[in-house]
Amino acid sequence: MSIDLQRVRADTIGINNRLHFNNAGAALMPTPVLEAMTGYLRREAEIGGYETAIEQAERLDGVYASVARLLGAAPDEIAIMENATIAWQMAFYALAFRPGDRILTAQAEYAANYVAFLQVAKRTGAVIEVVPNDESGALSAEALERMIDERVRLIAITWVPTNGGLVNPAAAVGKTARKHGILYLLDACQAVGQMPVDVAELGCDMLSATGRKFLRGPRGTGFLYVRRELMQRLEPPLIDHFAAKWTAPDRYELRPDARRFETWENNYAARLGLGVAIDYALSIGMSPIMARCRLLADLLRTELLRIPGVVVHDLGVERAAIVTFTVGGVDAEVVLARMSAEGINVSTSKPSSTLLDARARSLPSIVRASPHYYNSEEEVLRFVQAIARLAGSSR
Ligand SMILES: Cc1ncc(COP(=O)(O)O)c(C=O)c1O
């Protein structure tokens, strides 16, 4: 099934204003998402916030089913959060570590996750170990298998890192985790929305993601998946009276489902927008979305490589729709500013966001261009021409 490009572009008002290659930052929301959210907010203004939540309870509850469908999970395994970081933290900080426990992670791990590893290591005496890469630059599943012993308490990796098209072998990691009965926390923040995600296939116990990136949902949304069999063993690091019922003066009872990781108050309009964004993506189909994302990203890489002075930095054999590069002699922030002046949105990735990987490869700040399925081939070529002009004028 191919994507009806005309329809999806008609649903994307932002393309009339900008050439948007910052989908790894925040994608352009399609009109149905915008309308669901503004409609909900209007209703809150018209009849009241609590009253709207009661009126729209079924739609709001349906968001859990939408997230579950996206991941191949069940609704009771889903918590809806305000971002991917909180989702990840809730899972990670729910685990108890002892001195000598090993946390295995990937070289291109995201800064927010890594500083949390460091804090927990400092507090508990757990140790952090980085799984070496294979020759393509992806995490080596064979090396991981060789590192396993009875002290490995957690495998926590990022599937698609923030700083490039690399796709780590998340399902192969899951096989090792399952085989040895080790907990596996997967950061799928940059993967959801641009490729199919199936938690059973991935073999992960916990998975975190965000709404605003490739899913095209609103900012300030994210979610956590926790495998049902694990739920009762995970006490959230922070709780309120929504996560746990106050049943007696000296007792509380945690919710049985993943909503034990949530708190009472929420941005319901944003939640609804998240649900609509997921339904929109699923109605197009995650496989066609992945195929088109990769086609555009590959075209972009091929064309960028033709420009003298441009170096593409993406690792791995399998590559997602995050294209990172430098333009010889031009600082990444200058590239961003010059593109912005031409109505083109990109972002930059600083070494500190993936410190280990950046140090290992001596990477400076790099430009991150992330197309999505709703972008056109013409936009890719227009972007490449703008970069070629910039590279030419800098020589
Ligand atoms: C790989 C990765 N993980 C986690 C996050 C954090 O997501 P959020 O900003 O929704 O907390 C990001 C954001 O850029 C990311 O790229």
The ligand as an SDF file (V2000), in Angstrom:
LIG
                    3D

 16 16  0  0  0  0  0  0  0  0999 V2000
   16.6700    9.0440   21.8800 C   0  0  0  0  0  0  0  0  0  0  0  0
   15.8650    9.9870   22.7110 C   0  0  0  0  0  0  0  0  0  0  0  0
   15.3860    9.5870   23.8910 N   0  0  0  0  0  0  0  0  0  0  0  0
   14.6550   10.3750   24.6690 C   0  0  0  0  0  0  0  0  0  0  0  0
   14.3660   11.6740   24.2980 C   0  0  0  0  0  0  0  0  0  0  0  0
   13.5720   12.5370   25.2340 C   0  0  0  0  0  0  0  0  0  0  0  0
   12.2750   12.7390   24.7850 O   0  0  0  0  0  0  0  0  0  0  0  0
   11.3740   13.8440   25.4750 P   0  0  0  0  0  0  0  0  0  0  0  0
   11.9500   15.1560   25.0690 O   0  0  0  0  0  0  0  0  0  0  0  0
    9.9830   13.6110   24.9590 O   0  0  0  0  0  0  0  0  0  0  0  0
   11.4540   13.6520   26.9340 O   0  0  0  0  0  0  0  0  0  0  0  0
   14.8390   12.1500   23.0800 C   0  0  0  0  0  0  0  0  0  0  0  0
   14.5440   13.5360   22.6670 C   0  0  0  0  0  0  0  0  0  0  0  0
   15.1660   14.1000   21.8070 O   0  0  0  0  0  0  0  0  0  0  0  0
   15.6000   11.2840   22.2550 C   0  0  0  0  0  0  0  0  0  0  0  0
   16.0780   11.6930   21.0750 O   0  0  0  0  0  0  0  0  0  0  0  0
  1  2  1  0
  2  3  1  0
  2 15  2  0
  3  4  2  0
  4  5  1  0
  5  6  1  0
  5 12  2  0
  6  7  1  0
  7  8  1  0
  8  9  2  0
  8 10  1  0
  8 11  1  0
 12 13  1  0
 12 15  1  0
 13 14  2  0
 15 16  1  0
M  END
$$$$
